[in-house]
Protein backbone atom coordinates (compact mmCIF):
# COMPACT_ATOMS: atom_id res chain seq x y z
CA UNK A 1 0.00 0.00 0.00
CA UNK A 2 1.39 3.42 -0.99
CA UNK A 3 2.28 5.69 1.92
CA UNK A 4 0.25 8.88 2.30
CA UNK A 5 1.77 12.30 2.88
CA UNK A 6 5.35 11.08 2.50
CA UNK A 7 7.71 13.28 4.47
CA UNK A 8 11.44 13.78 3.92
CA UNK A 9 12.36 10.61 5.82
CA UNK A 10 9.90 8.47 3.81
CA UNK A 11 11.13 9.82 0.47
CA UNK A 12 14.77 9.21 1.38
CA UNK A 13 13.90 5.66 2.47
CA UNK A 14 12.17 5.02 -0.87
CA UNK A 15 15.15 6.30 -2.84
CA UNK A 16 17.60 4.26 -0.78
CA UNK A 17 15.47 1.16 -1.43
CA UNK A 18 16.07 1.85 -5.14
CA UNK A 19 19.82 1.73 -4.54
CA UNK A 20 20.24 5.52 -4.64
CA UNK A 21 22.06 7.83 -2.25
CA UNK A 22 19.82 10.84 -1.50
CA UNK A 23 21.43 13.91 0.06
CA UNK A 24 19.89 16.72 2.09
CA UNK A 25 22.89 18.97 2.63
CA UNK A 26 22.99 22.73 2.23
CA UNK A 27 25.39 23.86 -0.51
CA UNK A 28 26.31 27.54 -0.31
CA UNK A 29 29.61 27.32 -2.14
CA UNK A 30 28.74 26.17 -5.67
CA UNK A 31 25.13 25.07 -6.28
CA UNK A 32 23.32 27.28 -3.74
CA UNK A 33 20.79 24.59 -2.77
CA UNK A 34 19.11 24.37 0.63
CA UNK A 35 18.92 21.32 2.85
CA UNK A 36 15.19 21.14 2.06
CA UNK A 37 15.99 19.72 -1.39
CA UNK A 38 16.41 15.93 -1.46
CA UNK A 39 18.69 15.14 -4.38
CA UNK A 40 20.54 12.28 -6.03
CA UNK A 41 21.41 10.96 -9.49
CA UNK A 42 20.68 7.80 -11.42
CA UNK A 43 22.35 6.80 -14.67
CA UNK A 44 19.79 8.82 -16.66
CA UNK A 45 18.02 11.24 -14.33
CA UNK A 46 18.63 14.02 -11.89
CA UNK A 47 16.28 13.22 -9.01
CA UNK A 48 14.94 15.89 -6.67
CA UNK A 49 12.39 15.46 -3.93
CA UNK A 50 10.61 17.27 -1.13
CA UNK A 51 8.37 15.87 1.56
CA UNK A 52 4.92 16.82 2.74
CA UNK A 53 6.57 18.44 5.79
CA UNK A 54 7.62 21.33 3.54
CA UNK A 55 5.38 24.17 2.36
CA UNK A 56 3.55 24.17 -0.95
CA UNK A 57 5.69 27.08 -2.16
CA UNK A 58 8.88 25.18 -1.35
CA UNK A 59 7.60 22.23 -3.37
CA UNK A 60 6.71 24.47 -6.33
CA UNK A 61 10.16 26.12 -6.31
CA UNK A 62 11.72 22.66 -6.40
CA UNK A 63 11.18 22.56 -10.18
CA UNK A 64 13.55 25.50 -10.68
CA UNK A 65 16.11 23.95 -8.32
CA UNK A 66 15.82 20.60 -10.12
CA UNK A 67 16.40 22.15 -13.53
CA UNK A 68 19.35 24.11 -12.14
CA UNK A 69 20.89 20.83 -10.91
CA UNK A 70 20.22 19.19 -14.30
CA UNK A 71 22.12 21.96 -16.06
CA UNK A 72 25.03 21.84 -13.62
CA UNK A 73 25.25 18.03 -13.74
CA UNK A 74 24.76 17.72 -17.50
CA UNK A 75 21.46 15.80 -17.29
CA UNK A 76 18.67 16.04 -19.85
CA UNK A 77 15.86 14.69 -17.67
CA UNK A 78 14.73 14.88 -14.10
CA UNK A 79 12.43 13.05 -11.77
CA UNK A 80 10.47 15.01 -9.18
CA UNK A 81 9.40 13.13 -6.04
CA UNK A 82 6.88 14.91 -3.83
CA UNK A 83 5.00 14.11 -0.67
CA UNK A 84 1.31 15.03 -0.87
CA UNK A 85 0.21 18.17 0.97
CA UNK A 86 -2.33 17.32 3.68
CA UNK A 87 -4.58 20.18 2.56
CA UNK A 88 -6.25 19.25 -0.76
CA UNK A 89 -6.43 22.87 -1.87
CA UNK A 90 -2.69 23.30 -1.33
CA UNK A 91 -2.02 20.07 -3.20
CA UNK A 92 -4.05 21.29 -6.18
CA UNK A 93 -1.98 24.46 -6.31
CA UNK A 94 1.28 22.48 -6.16
CA UNK A 95 0.20 20.17 -8.98
CA UNK A 96 -1.08 22.94 -11.24
CA UNK A 97 1.98 25.15 -10.69
CA UNK A 98 4.33 22.21 -11.30
CA UNK A 99 2.41 21.37 -14.49
CA UNK A 100 2.72 24.97 -15.73
CA UNK A 101 6.43 25.10 -14.96
CA UNK A 102 7.22 21.82 -16.70
CA UNK A 103 5.10 22.81 -19.70
CA UNK A 104 7.12 26.05 -19.92
CA UNK A 105 10.54 24.37 -20.17
CA UNK A 106 12.00 25.08 -23.60
CA UNK A 107 14.77 22.49 -24.02
CA UNK A 108 14.90 20.08 -26.94
CA UNK A 109 14.41 16.50 -25.82
CA UNK A 110 14.13 17.38 -22.14
CA UNK A 111 12.02 14.98 -20.07
CA UNK A 112 10.40 15.43 -16.66
CA UNK A 113 8.58 12.84 -14.54
CA UNK A 114 6.53 13.62 -11.44
CA UNK A 115 5.66 11.32 -8.53
CA UNK A 116 3.38 12.07 -5.60
CA UNK A 117 3.50 9.74 -2.60
CA UNK A 118 5.49 7.22 -4.61
CA UNK A 119 3.13 7.05 -7.61
CA UNK A 120 3.78 8.52 -11.06
CA UNK A 121 1.19 11.10 -12.12
CA UNK A 122 0.43 12.96 -15.34
CA UNK A 123 -0.10 16.66 -14.81
CA UNK A 124 -1.97 19.04 -17.10
CA UNK A 125 -2.53 22.73 -16.33
CA UNK A 126 -6.12 23.76 -15.66
CA UNK A 127 -7.87 26.65 -17.37
CA UNK A 128 -8.36 29.79 -15.29
CA UNK A 129 -12.12 30.36 -15.25
CA UNK A 130 -12.48 31.33 -11.61
CA UNK A 131 -15.36 33.80 -10.92
CA UNK A 132 -13.05 35.88 -8.72
CA UNK A 133 -11.09 36.91 -11.82
CA UNK A 134 -14.25 38.56 -13.19
CA UNK A 135 -14.64 40.48 -9.92
CA UNK A 136 -11.04 41.69 -10.15
CA UNK A 137 -11.53 42.84 -13.72
CA UNK A 138 -14.68 44.77 -12.79
CA UNK A 139 -12.69 46.53 -10.09
CA UNK A 140 -9.87 47.30 -12.53
CA UNK A 141 -12.26 48.59 -15.18
CA UNK A 142 -14.05 50.99 -12.85
CA UNK A 143 -12.99 54.55 -13.60
CA UNK A 144 -12.47 55.28 -9.95
CA UNK A 145 -10.80 58.50 -8.87
CA UNK A 146 -9.03 58.91 -5.57
CA UNK A 147 -11.61 60.01 -2.98
CA UNK A 148 -11.49 63.71 -2.20
CA UNK A 149 -10.50 63.11 1.44
CA UNK A 150 -7.60 60.93 0.31
CA UNK A 151 -6.44 63.66 -2.03
CA UNK A 152 -6.72 66.16 0.83
CA UNK A 153 -4.47 63.99 3.02
CA UNK A 154 -1.98 63.59 0.15
CA UNK A 155 -1.80 67.39 -0.23
CA UNK A 156 -1.23 67.77 3.51
CA UNK A 157 1.64 65.25 3.37
CA UNK A 158 3.20 67.01 0.36
CA UNK A 159 5.94 64.45 -0.29
CA UNK A 160 6.56 62.95 -3.75
CA UNK A 161 7.40 59.57 -2.19
CA UNK A 162 3.85 59.22 -0.88
CA UNK A 163 1.42 57.64 -3.35
CA UNK A 164 -2.04 56.10 -3.21
CA UNK A 165 -2.21 52.56 -4.60
CA UNK A 166 -5.42 50.86 -5.63
CA UNK A 167 -5.94 47.47 -3.97
CA UNK A 168 -7.80 45.19 -6.38
CA UNK A 169 -8.70 42.23 -4.17
CA UNK A 170 -9.30 44.09 -0.88
CA UNK A 171 -11.37 47.00 -2.16
CA UNK A 172 -9.41 49.75 -0.41
CA UNK A 173 -6.89 52.50 -1.15
CA UNK A 174 -3.39 51.93 0.19
CA UNK A 175 -1.21 54.94 1.06
CA UNK A 176 2.45 54.06 0.56
CA UNK A 177 5.83 55.67 1.06
CA UNK A 178 8.53 54.11 -1.08
CA UNK A 179 6.29 51.06 -1.51
CA UNK A 180 5.80 50.71 2.26
CA UNK A 181 2.13 50.82 3.29
CA UNK A 182 1.60 53.48 5.96
CA UNK A 183 -2.16 54.05 5.83
CA UNK A 184 -5.41 52.76 4.34
CA UNK A 185 -8.73 54.19 3.30
CA UNK A 186 -11.81 51.98 3.09
CA UNK A 187 -15.46 53.07 3.29
CA UNK A 188 -14.36 56.56 4.39
CA UNK A 189 -12.37 55.12 7.30
CA UNK A 190 -8.67 56.06 7.51
CA UNK A 191 -6.13 53.94 9.36
CA UNK A 192 -2.48 54.73 10.14
CA UNK A 193 -0.31 51.67 10.67
CA UNK A 194 2.72 49.73 9.42
CA UNK A 195 2.90 45.97 9.77
CA UNK A 196 1.56 43.96 12.66
CA UNK A 197 2.77 42.91 16.06
CA UNK A 198 4.18 39.40 15.79
CA UNK A 199 3.91 36.36 18.03
CA UNK A 200 4.65 36.90 21.71
CA UNK A 201 4.20 40.64 21.23
CA UNK A 202 7.40 41.07 19.22
CA UNK A 203 7.76 43.74 16.55
CA UNK A 204 10.02 43.71 13.53
CA UNK A 205 12.54 46.44 12.72
CA UNK A 206 10.15 48.39 10.47
CA UNK A 207 7.25 48.39 12.93
CA UNK A 208 9.55 49.35 15.81
CA UNK A 209 10.77 52.39 13.87
CA UNK A 210 7.18 53.30 12.96
CA UNK A 211 6.08 53.12 16.61
CA UNK A 212 9.07 55.22 17.65
CA UNK A 213 8.10 57.89 15.12
CA UNK A 214 4.47 57.84 16.32
CA UNK A 215 5.60 58.21 19.93
CA UNK A 216 7.91 61.09 19.07
CA UNK A 217 5.12 62.83 17.11
CA UNK A 218 2.64 62.12 19.93
CA UNK A 219 0.08 60.16 17.90
CA UNK A 220 -1.28 56.65 18.33
CA UNK A 221 -1.52 54.21 15.40
CA UNK A 222 -4.99 53.20 14.29
CA UNK A 223 -8.06 54.90 12.89
CA UNK A 224 -8.01 58.67 12.49
CA UNK A 225 -10.37 61.42 11.33
CA UNK A 226 -10.11 64.41 9.01
CA UNK A 227 -9.42 66.66 12.00
CA UNK A 228 -6.13 64.75 12.56
CA UNK A 229 -4.85 65.09 8.98
CA UNK A 230 -2.10 67.57 9.84
CA UNK A 231 -0.78 65.41 12.67
CA UNK A 232 -0.89 62.25 10.52
CA UNK A 233 0.73 64.10 7.62
CA UNK A 234 3.58 65.13 9.91
CA UNK A 235 4.17 61.48 10.90
CA UNK A 236 4.14 60.33 7.28
CA UNK A 237 6.65 63.02 6.27
CA UNK A 238 9.05 61.73 8.95
CA UNK A 239 8.48 58.18 7.67
CA UNK A 240 9.22 59.38 4.13
CA UNK A 241 12.52 60.94 5.23
CA UNK A 242 13.51 57.72 7.01
CA UNK A 243 12.54 55.76 3.91
CA UNK A 244 14.85 57.93 1.79
CA UNK A 245 17.97 57.83 3.93
CA UNK A 246 17.27 56.52 7.43
CA UNK A 247 16.43 53.28 9.21
CA UNK A 248 13.48 52.48 6.93
CA UNK A 249 15.67 52.72 3.82
CA UNK A 250 17.37 49.45 4.82
CA UNK A 251 14.19 47.36 5.04
CA UNK A 252 11.73 45.94 2.50
CA UNK A 253 14.04 46.93 -0.34
CA UNK A 254 11.96 45.07 -2.91
CA UNK A 255 8.97 47.31 -2.17
CA UNK A 256 11.26 50.32 -2.52
CA UNK A 257 12.50 49.03 -5.89
CA UNK A 258 8.91 48.51 -6.99
CA UNK A 259 8.01 52.05 -5.99
CA UNK A 260 10.99 53.57 -7.83
CA UNK A 261 10.13 51.61 -10.98
CA UNK A 262 6.41 52.40 -10.96
CA UNK A 263 7.14 56.09 -10.34
CA UNK A 264 9.62 56.20 -13.22
CA UNK A 265 12.66 56.92 -11.01
CA UNK A 266 14.36 53.66 -12.03
CA UNK A 267 14.62 52.20 -15.53
CA UNK A 268 14.23 48.54 -16.48
CA UNK A 269 15.93 47.87 -19.82
CA UNK A 270 14.75 44.63 -21.46
CA UNK A 271 15.51 42.96 -24.77
CA UNK A 272 12.46 44.80 -26.12
CA UNK A 273 13.69 48.18 -24.89
CA UNK A 274 12.97 50.35 -21.85
CA UNK A 275 9.91 49.07 -19.99
CA UNK A 276 7.14 51.44 -18.92
CA UNK A 277 4.50 50.88 -16.21
CA UNK A 278 1.13 49.91 -17.66
CA UNK A 279 -0.66 51.94 -14.98
CA UNK A 280 1.48 54.69 -13.50
CA UNK A 281 -0.94 57.25 -12.07
CA UNK A 282 -2.52 54.96 -9.48
CA UNK A 283 -0.23 51.91 -9.19
CA UNK A 284 -1.49 48.51 -8.12
CA UNK A 285 -0.20 44.96 -7.99
CA UNK A 286 -1.96 42.91 -10.63
CA UNK A 287 -3.50 39.78 -9.04
CA UNK A 288 -2.87 36.34 -10.55
CA UNK A 289 -3.58 32.71 -9.69
CA UNK A 290 -1.39 29.62 -9.82
CA UNK A 291 -4.46 27.39 -9.66
CA UNK A 292 -8.14 28.38 -10.07
CA UNK A 293 -9.12 27.84 -6.42
CA UNK A 294 -5.91 29.25 -4.91
CA UNK A 295 -5.37 32.54 -3.10
CA UNK A 296 -4.23 35.44 -5.30
CA UNK A 297 -0.57 36.23 -5.88
CA UNK A 298 0.61 39.66 -7.00
CA UNK A 299 2.96 40.76 -9.78
CA UNK A 300 5.67 43.10 -8.48
CA UNK A 301 5.72 45.27 -11.60
CA UNK A 302 3.40 45.00 -14.59
CA UNK A 303 5.18 46.74 -17.46
CA UNK A 304 5.06 47.09 -21.23
CA UNK A 305 7.24 47.56 -24.30
CA UNK A 306 5.15 48.50 -27.32
CA UNK A 307 2.26 46.02 -27.41
CA UNK A 308 4.12 43.46 -25.26
CA UNK A 309 3.10 43.08 -21.59
CA UNK A 310 5.95 42.27 -19.20
CA UNK A 311 5.70 40.70 -15.75
CA UNK A 312 8.73 41.62 -13.67
CA UNK A 313 9.64 39.84 -10.45
CA UNK A 314 11.91 41.98 -8.27
CA UNK A 315 14.56 40.62 -5.92
CA UNK A 316 16.80 42.36 -3.40
CA UNK A 317 17.84 42.13 0.21
CA UNK A 318 18.97 38.50 0.36
CA UNK A 319 21.86 36.42 -0.90
CA UNK A 320 21.82 36.46 -4.72
CA UNK A 321 21.85 32.68 -4.88
CA UNK A 322 18.82 30.46 -4.39
CA UNK A 323 16.54 33.36 -3.43
CA UNK A 324 17.16 35.15 -6.73
CA UNK A 325 16.87 31.90 -8.72
CA UNK A 326 13.47 31.21 -7.16
CA UNK A 327 12.22 34.48 -8.68
CA UNK A 328 12.15 32.60 -12.00
CA UNK A 329 9.36 30.44 -10.54
CA UNK A 330 7.16 33.48 -9.93
CA UNK A 331 7.96 35.15 -13.25
CA UNK A 332 7.02 32.03 -15.25
CA UNK A 333 3.78 31.40 -13.38
CA UNK A 334 2.67 35.03 -13.61
CA UNK A 335 3.35 35.05 -17.37
CA UNK A 336 1.48 31.80 -17.95
CA UNK A 337 -1.55 33.08 -16.04
CA UNK A 338 -1.76 36.20 -18.21
CA UNK A 339 -1.46 34.12 -21.36
CA UNK A 340 -4.02 31.51 -20.27
CA UNK A 341 -6.61 33.50 -18.29
CA UNK A 342 -8.91 34.72 -21.07
CA UNK A 343 -10.95 36.78 -18.61
CA UNK A 344 -8.05 39.24 -18.25
CA UNK A 345 -7.37 39.55 -22.00
CA UNK A 346 -9.88 42.36 -22.71
CA UNK A 347 -8.24 44.54 -20.05
CA UNK A 348 -4.88 44.23 -21.82
CA UNK A 349 -6.42 44.66 -25.28
CA UNK A 350 -8.07 47.95 -24.22
CA UNK A 351 -4.56 49.23 -23.43
CA UNK A 352 -3.16 48.21 -26.80
CA UNK A 353 -1.41 45.14 -25.40
CA UNK A 354 -1.40 41.55 -26.67
CA UNK A 355 -1.54 39.14 -23.69
CA UNK A 356 -0.36 36.19 -25.82
CA UNK A 357 2.92 38.10 -26.29
CA UNK A 358 3.45 38.43 -22.53
CA UNK A 359 7.08 38.15 -21.48
CA UNK A 360 8.67 37.56 -18.08
CA UNK A 361 11.74 38.93 -16.34
CA UNK A 362 13.50 38.73 -13.00
CA UNK A 363 15.22 41.99 -12.07
CA UNK A 364 17.65 42.72 -9.26
CA UNK A 365 20.39 45.23 -8.41
CA UNK A 366 23.53 44.84 -10.50
CA UNK A 367 25.94 42.28 -9.07
CA UNK A 368 29.51 43.43 -8.48
CA UNK A 369 31.73 42.68 -11.47
CA UNK A 370 34.75 42.02 -9.21
CA UNK A 371 32.88 39.43 -7.10
CA UNK A 372 33.63 36.10 -8.81
CA UNK A 373 31.03 34.17 -6.82
CA UNK A 374 28.27 36.64 -7.69
CA UNK A 375 29.23 36.58 -11.35
CA UNK A 376 29.12 32.77 -11.32
CA UNK A 377 25.65 32.91 -9.74
CA UNK A 378 24.55 35.41 -12.38
CA UNK A 379 25.56 33.01 -15.14
CA UNK A 380 23.75 30.14 -13.40
CA UNK A 381 20.57 32.23 -13.15
CA UNK A 382 20.78 33.18 -16.81
CA UNK A 383 21.16 29.51 -17.83
CA UNK A 384 18.08 28.47 -15.83
CA UNK A 385 16.05 31.49 -16.97
CA UNK A 386 16.86 30.82 -20.62
CA UNK A 387 15.23 27.39 -20.31
CA UNK A 388 11.94 29.17 -19.50
CA UNK A 389 12.41 32.12 -21.88
CA UNK A 390 12.73 34.48 -18.90
CA UNK A 391 15.01 37.51 -18.98
CA UNK A 392 17.48 38.26 -16.20
CA UNK A 393 17.86 42.03 -15.85
CA UNK A 394 20.37 43.82 -13.64
CA UNK A 395 19.33 47.22 -12.31
CA UNK A 396 21.65 50.16 -11.80
CA UNK A 397 20.30 51.83 -8.71
CA UNK A 398 21.18 54.52 -6.24
CA UNK A 399 20.59 52.96 -2.82
CA UNK A 400 19.38 56.25 -1.35
CA UNK A 401 17.08 57.28 -4.23
C-alpha positions in Angstrom: 0.0 0.0 0.0 1.4 3.4 -1.0 2.3 5.7 1.9 0.2 8.9 2.3 1.8 12.3 2.9 5.4 11.1 2.5 7.7 13.3 4.5 11.4 13.8 3.9 12.4 10.6 5.8 9.9 8.5 3.8 11.1 9.8 0.5 14.8 9.2 1.4 13.9 5.7 2.5 12.2 5.0 -0.9 15.2 6.3 -2.8 17.6 4.3 -0.8 15.5 1.2 -1.4 16.1 1.8 -5.1 19.8 1.7 -4.5 20.2 5.5 -4.6 22.1 7.8 -2.2 19.8 10.8 -1.5 21.4 13.9 0.1 19.9 16.7 2.1 22.9 19.0 2.6 23.0 22.7 2.2 25.4 23.9 -0.5 26.3 27.5 -0.3 29.6 27.3 -2.1 28.7 26.2 -5.7 25.1 25.1 -6.3 23.3 27.3 -3.7 20.8 24.6 -2.8 19.1 24.4 0.6 18.9 21.3 2.8 15.2 21.1 2.1 16.0 19.7 -1.4 16.4 15.9 -1.5 18.7 15.1 -4.4 20.5 12.3 -6.0 21.4 11.0 -9.5 20.7 7.8 -11.4 22.4 6.8 -14.7 19.8 8.8 -16.7 18.0 11.2 -14.3 18.6 14.0 -11.9 16.3 13.2 -9.0 14.9 15.9 -6.7 12.4 15.5 -3.9 10.6 17.3 -1.1 8.4 15.9 1.6 4.9 16.8 2.7 6.6 18.4 5.8 7.6 21.3 3.5 5.4 24.2 2.4 3.6 24.2 -1.0 5.7 27.1 -2.2 8.9 25.2 -1.4 7.6 22.2 -3.4 6.7 24.5 -6.3 10.2 26.1 -6.3 11.7 22.7 -6.4 11.2 22.6 -10.2 13.6 25.5 -10.7 16.1 23.9 -8.3 15.8 20.6 -10.1 16.4 22.2 -13.5 19.4 24.1 -12.1 20.9 20.8 -10.9 20.2 19.2 -14.3 22.1 22.0 -16.1 25.0 21.8 -13.6 25.2 18.0 -13.7 24.8 17.7 -17.5 21.5 15.8 -17.3 18.7 16.0 -19.9 15.9 14.7 -17.7 14.7 14.9 -14.1 12.4 13.1 -11.8 10.5 15.0 -9.2 9.4 13.1 -6.0 6.9 14.9 -3.8 5.0 14.1 -0.7 1.3 15.0 -0.9 0.2 18.2 1.0 -2.3 17.3 3.7 -4.6 20.2 2.6 -6.2 19.2 -0.8 -6.4 22.9 -1.9 -2.7 23.3 -1.3 -2.0 20.1 -3.2 -4.0 21.3 -6.2 -2.0 24.5 -6.3 1.3 22.5 -6.2 0.2 20.2 -9.0 -1.1 22.9 -11.2 2.0 25.2 -10.7 4.3 22.2 -11.3 2.4 21.4 -14.5 2.7 25.0 -15.7 6.4 25.1 -15.0 7.2 21.8 -16.7 5.1 22.8 -19.7 7.1 26.1 -19.9 10.5 24.4 -20.2 12.0 25.1 -23.6 14.8 22.5 -24.0 14.9 20.1 -26.9 14.4 16.5 -25.8 14.1 17.4 -22.1 12.0 15.0 -20.1 10.4 15.4 -16.7 8.6 12.8 -14.5 6.5 13.6 -11.4 5.7 11.3 -8.5 3.4 12.1 -5.6 3.5 9.7 -2.6 5.5 7.2 -4.6 3.1 7.0 -7.6 3.8 8.5 -11.1 1.2 11.1 -12.1 0.4 13.0 -15.3 -0.1 16.7 -14.8 -2.0 19.0 -17.1 -2.5 22.7 -16.3 -6.1 23.8 -15.7 -7.9 26.7 -17.4 -8.4 29.8 -15.3 -12.1 30.4 -15.2 -12.5 31.3 -11.6 -15.4 33.8 -10.9 -13.1 35.9 -8.7 -11.1 36.9 -11.8 -14.3 38.6 -13.2 -14.6 40.5 -9.9 -11.0 41.7 -10.2 -11.5 42.8 -13.7 -14.7 44.8 -12.8 -12.7 46.5 -10.1 -9.9 47.3 -12.5 -12.3 48.6 -15.2 -14.1 51.0 -12.8 -13.0 54.6 -13.6 -12.5 55.3 -9.9 -10.8 58.5 -8.9 -9.0 58.9 -5.6 -11.6 60.0 -3.0 -11.5 63.7 -2.2 -10.5 63.1 1.4 -7.6 60.9 0.3 -6.4 63.7 -2.0 -6.7 66.2 0.8 -4.5 64.0 3.0 -2.0 63.6 0.2 -1.8 67.4 -0.2 -1.2 67.8 3.5 1.6 65.3 3.4 3.2 67.0 0.4 5.9 64.5 -0.3 6.6 62.9 -3.7 7.4 59.6 -2.2 3.8 59.2 -0.9 1.4 57.6 -3.3 -2.0 56.1 -3.2 -2.2 52.6 -4.6 -5.4 50.9 -5.6 -5.9 47.5 -4.0 -7.8 45.2 -6.4 -8.7 42.2 -4.2 -9.3 44.1 -0.9 -11.4 47.0 -2.2 -9.4 49.7 -0.4 -6.9 52.5 -1.1 -3.4 51.9 0.2 -1.2 54.9 1.1 2.5 54.1 0.6 5.8 55.7 1.1 8.5 54.1 -1.1 6.3 51.1 -1.5 5.8 50.7 2.3 2.1 50.8 3.3 1.6 53.5 6.0 -2.2 54.0 5.8 -5.4 52.8 4.3 -8.7 54.2 3.3 -11.8 52.0 3.1 -15.5 53.1 3.3 -14.4 56.6 4.4 -12.4 55.1 7.3 -8.7 56.1 7.5 -6.1 53.9 9.4 -2.5 54.7 10.1 -0.3 51.7 10.7 2.7 49.7 9.4 2.9 46.0 9.8 1.6 44.0 12.7 2.8 42.9 16.1 4.2 39.4 15.8 3.9 36.4 18.0 4.6 36.9 21.7 4.2 40.6 21.2 7.4 41.1 19.2 7.8 43.7 16.5 10.0 43.7 13.5 12.5 46.4 12.7 10.1 48.4 10.5 7.2 48.4 12.9 9.6 49.4 15.8 10.8 52.4 13.9 7.2 53.3 13.0 6.1 53.1 16.6 9.1 55.2 17.7 8.1 57.9 15.1 4.5 57.8 16.3 5.6 58.2 19.9 7.9 61.1 19.1 5.1 62.8 17.1 2.6 62.1 19.9 0.1 60.2 17.9 -1.3 56.6 18.3 -1.5 54.2 15.4 -5.0 53.2 14.3 -8.1 54.9 12.9 -8.0 58.7 12.5 -10.4 61.4 11.3 -10.1 64.4 9.0 -9.4 66.7 12.0 -6.1 64.8 12.6 -4.8 65.1 9.0 -2.1 67.6 9.8 -0.8 65.4 12.7 -0.9 62.2 10.5 0.7 64.1 7.6 3.6 65.1 9.9 4.2 61.5 10.9 4.1 60.3 7.3 6.7 63.0 6.3 9.1 61.7 9.0 8.5 58.2 7.7 9.2 59.4 4.1 12.5 60.9 5.2 13.5 57.7 7.0 12.5 55.8 3.9 14.9 57.9 1.8 18.0 57.8 3.9 17.3 56.5 7.4 16.4 53.3 9.2 13.5 52.5 6.9 15.7 52.7 3.8 17.4 49.5 4.8 14.2 47.4 5.0 11.7 45.9 2.5 14.0 46.9 -0.3 12.0 45.1 -2.9 9.0 47.3 -2.2 11.3 50.3 -2.5 12.5 49.0 -5.9 8.9 48.5 -7.0 8.0 52.1 -6.0 11.0 53.6 -7.8 10.1 51.6 -11.0 6.4 52.4 -11.0 7.1 56.1 -10.3 9.6 56.2 -13.2 12.7 56.9 -11.0 14.4 53.7 -12.0 14.6 52.2 -15.5 14.2 48.5 -16.5 15.9 47.9 -19.8 14.8 44.6 -21.5 15.5 43.0 -24.8 12.5 44.8 -26.1 13.7 48.2 -24.9 13.0 50.3 -21.8 9.9 49.1 -20.0 7.1 51.4 -18.9 4.5 50.9 -16.2 1.1 49.9 -17.7 -0.7 51.9 -15.0 1.5 54.7 -13.5 -0.9 57.2 -12.1 -2.5 55.0 -9.5 -0.2 51.9 -9.2 -1.5 48.5 -8.1 -0.2 45.0 -8.0 -2.0 42.9 -10.6 -3.5 39.8 -9.0 -2.9 36.3 -10.6 -3.6 32.7 -9.7 -1.4 29.6 -9.8 -4.5 27.4 -9.7 -8.1 28.4 -10.1 -9.1 27.8 -6.4 -5.9 29.2 -4.9 -5.4 32.5 -3.1 -4.2 35.4 -5.3 -0.6 36.2 -5.9 0.6 39.7 -7.0 3.0 40.8 -9.8 5.7 43.1 -8.5 5.7 45.3 -11.6 3.4 45.0 -14.6 5.2 46.7 -17.5 5.1 47.1 -21.2 7.2 47.6 -24.3 5.1 48.5 -27.3 2.3 46.0 -27.4 4.1 43.5 -25.3 3.1 43.1 -21.6 5.9 42.3 -19.2 5.7 40.7 -15.8 8.7 41.6 -13.7 9.6 39.8 -10.4 11.9 42.0 -8.3 14.6 40.6 -5.9 16.8 42.4 -3.4 17.8 42.1 0.2 19.0 38.5 0.4 21.9 36.4 -0.9 21.8 36.5 -4.7 21.9 32.7 -4.9 18.8 30.5 -4.4 16.5 33.4 -3.4 17.2 35.2 -6.7 16.9 31.9 -8.7 13.5 31.2 -7.2 12.2 34.5 -8.7 12.2 32.6 -12.0 9.4 30.4 -10.5 7.2 33.5 -9.9 8.0 35.2 -13.2 7.0 32.0 -15.2 3.8 31.4 -13.4 2.7 35.0 -13.6 3.3 35.1 -17.4 1.5 31.8 -18.0 -1.5 33.1 -16.0 -1.8 36.2 -18.2 -1.5 34.1 -21.4 -4.0 31.5 -20.3 -6.6 33.5 -18.3 -8.9 34.7 -21.1 -11.0 36.8 -18.6 -8.1 39.2 -18.3 -7.4 39.6 -22.0 -9.9 42.4 -22.7 -8.2 44.5 -20.0 -4.9 44.2 -21.8 -6.4 44.7 -25.3 -8.1 47.9 -24.2 -4.6 49.2 -23.4 -3.2 48.2 -26.8 -1.4 45.1 -25.4 -1.4 41.6 -26.7 -1.5 39.1 -23.7 -0.4 36.2 -25.8 2.9 38.1 -26.3 3.4 38.4 -22.5 7.1 38.1 -21.5 8.7 37.6 -18.1 11.7 38.9 -16.3 13.5 38.7 -13.0 15.2 42.0 -12.1 17.6 42.7 -9.3 20.4 45.2 -8.4 23.5 44.8 -10.5 25.9 42.3 -9.1 29.5 43.4 -8.5 31.7 42.7 -11.5 34.7 42.0 -9.2 32.9 39.4 -7.1 33.6 36.1 -8.8 31.0 34.2 -6.8 28.3 36.6 -7.7 29.2 36.6 -11.4 29.1 32.8 -11.3 25.7 32.9 -9.7 24.6 35.4 -12.4 25.6 33.0 -15.1 23.7 30.1 -13.4 20.6 32.2 -13.1 20.8 33.2 -16.8 21.2 29.5 -17.8 18.1 28.5 -15.8 16.0 31.5 -17.0 16.9 30.8 -20.6 15.2 27.4 -20.3 11.9 29.2 -19.5 12.4 32.1 -21.9 12.7 34.5 -18.9 15.0 37.5 -19.0 17.5 38.3 -16.2 17.9 42.0 -15.8 20.4 43.8 -13.6 19.3 47.2 -12.3 21.6 50.2 -11.8 20.3 51.8 -8.7 21.2 54.5 -6.2 20.6 53.0 -2.8 19.4 56.2 -1.4 17.1 57.3 -4.2 
